[in-house]
Amino acid sequence: MGRAANHGMLHREVNLPDIELVSAKVHEAWIEGKRAQCVTSRKSETGEELMVPYDQLSERAKDLDRQTVRAVYAAIKAAAA
């Protein structure tokens, strides 16, 4: 199956939400997943507690979520091309 068969999708511009908003949602989902596994604490390599609300994270820790969102956005854009 070639690109033309791309499940009937035509090349189009992809409008994606703000990275910061989605990064906060990704972080919330990560915390929920950890809690479902009975995990109550997760520390970064620097000792920072990561299981806190997104707005309480350091910029370095927020970048982990931003990198995830950027990777997903790149995949979405590539799939829509």
C-alpha positions, 0 to 999 in steps of 0.5 A, spaced: 500 500 500 503 506 497 502 513 500 496 514 495 492 509 499 493 512 506 486 510 508 482 515 503 486 521 507 488 527 502 494 531 504 492 537 508 494 541 513 494 539 520 492 544 526 494 541 533 493 544 540 498 548 543 504 543 545 504 546 553 496 544 554 497 537 551 504 536 555 500 537 561 494 532 559 500 527 557 503 528 564 496 527 568 495 521 564 502 519 566 500 520 573 494 516 573 497 510 570 502 510 575 497 511 580 493 505 577 499 501 578 499 503 586 506 507 584 505 513 589 512 517 588 517 517 582 523 521 582 527 524 576 535 522 576 536 529 579 531 527 585 525 531 583 519 528 584 515 527 578 508 525 580 506 532 582 501 537 577 505 539 571 505 546 573 509 544 579 515 541 575 521 544 573 522 546 566 527 540 565 521 535 567 516 539 563 521 538 557 520 530 558 512 531 556 514 536 551 518 531 547 513 526 547 508 531 544 512 533 539 514 526 537 506 524 536 505 531 533 511 529 528 508 522 527 501 525 525 503 530 521 507 525 517 501 521 516 497 526 514 502 528 508 
